C-alpha cells in the first residue's frame, strides 16, 4: 500500500486500526503521512489529524529502488532515535555527535 492510500483513508476511523493490524509491533500514537501529490506532511495523534506541513519530495519522483534518490513509498517507522536531547545544530557522523 502506498503512502497516498493512507492519506485517503485518514477520514476513516479504521485506518489506524489497520496499521496496528498490519504492524502488530507498532506502538506509535503519532503518525506522519507524506502526501506526495499535494507535497504535504499530515500529522495524526491517536488517529486524529492535528497538523499539516509543506514538504518537498525528491525531484527524481517516487519509487523504492535503492540508490535511485526517489522518495520511497510505503509505510516506514522510526526504530531508534539518535541524538534525542542533543543541542540544536549538532552534527552527527555515523550516529555520533
C-alpha positions as CSV (number, residue, x, y, z in Angstrom):
1,X,0.0,0.0,0.0
2,X,1.5,3.4,-0.9
3,X,1.5,6.4,1.3
4,X,-1.3,8.1,-0.6
5,X,-3.7,5.3,0.3
6,X,-3.1,6.0,4.0
7,X,-3.9,9.7,3.4
8,X,-7.0,8.8,1.5
9,X,-8.1,6.6,4.4
10,X,-7.4,9.3,7.0
11,X,-11.1,10.2,7.2
12,X,-12.0,6.6,8.1
13,X,-11.6,5.8,11.8
14,X,-10.5,2.3,10.9
15,X,-7.2,3.3,9.2
16,X,-5.2,3.4,12.4
17,X,-6.5,0.0,13.4
18,X,-5.4,-1.3,10.0
19,X,-1.9,0.0,10.7
20,X,-1.8,-1.8,14.0
21,X,-3.2,-5.0,12.4
22,X,-0.6,-4.8,9.6
23,X,2.2,-3.9,12.0
24,X,1.5,-5.5,15.4
25,X,4.7,-4.1,17.0
26,X,3.6,-0.6,16.1
27,X,3.1,1.3,19.4
28,X,3.1,4.8,18.0
29,X,0.3,7.1,18.7
30,X,1.7,9.7,16.4
31,X,1.7,9.0,12.7
32,X,3.1,11.2,9.9
33,X,1.8,10.7,6.3
34,X,3.6,12.3,3.4
35,X,1.1,13.0,0.6
36,X,3.4,13.3,-2.5
37,X,0.7,14.7,-4.8
38,X,0.0,17.7,-2.6
39,X,3.5,18.0,-1.1
40,X,2.1,17.9,2.4
41,X,3.1,16.1,5.6
42,X,-0.1,15.2,7.6
43,X,0.3,14.6,11.3
44,X,-2.1,12.4,13.3
45,X,-2.3,11.9,17.0
46,X,-4.3,8.9,18.2
47,X,-5.9,8.6,14.8
48,X,-7.0,12.2,14.5
49,X,-5.4,14.9,12.3
50,X,-3.6,17.5,14.3
51,X,-1.4,19.4,11.8
52,X,-0.1,19.6,8.2
53,X,3.2,21.0,6.9
54,X,4.5,21.7,3.4
55,X,7.3,19.3,2.3
56,X,9.4,18.8,-0.7
57,X,9.9,15.3,-2.1
58,X,12.6,14.1,-4.5
59,X,12.9,15.7,-7.9
60,X,13.5,12.2,-9.2
61,X,9.9,11.2,-8.4
62,X,8.7,8.3,-6.2
63,X,9.9,4.8,-6.1
64,X,11.7,2.3,-3.8
65,X,14.7,1.3,-5.9
66,X,17.8,1.5,-3.7
67,X,20.2,4.3,-4.8
68,X,17.6,5.9,-7.1
69,X,17.3,9.1,-4.9
70,X,13.5,8.8,-5.3
71,X,11.0,9.4,-2.5
72,X,10.3,5.9,-1.1
73,X,6.7,4.7,-0.9
74,X,5.2,2.5,1.7
75,X,5.0,2.6,5.4
76,X,8.1,3.5,7.4
77,X,8.6,3.9,11.1
78,X,11.3,5.0,13.5
79,X,13.0,2.1,15.1
80,X,15.6,4.1,17.1
81,X,16.3,7.7,17.6
82,X,19.8,9.1,17.7
83,X,20.6,12.5,19.2
84,X,17.4,12.9,21.2
85,X,18.2,15.6,23.7
86,X,21.2,16.9,21.7
87,X,21.6,20.6,21.3
88,X,20.1,22.2,18.1
89,X,22.6,22.3,15.3
90,X,24.5,19.2,16.5
91,X,26.2,17.5,13.5
92,X,26.2,13.7,13.6
93,X,28.5,11.4,11.6
94,X,28.0,7.7,11.9
95,X,25.3,8.4,14.5
96,X,27.9,10.1,16.8
97,X,27.9,13.8,17.5
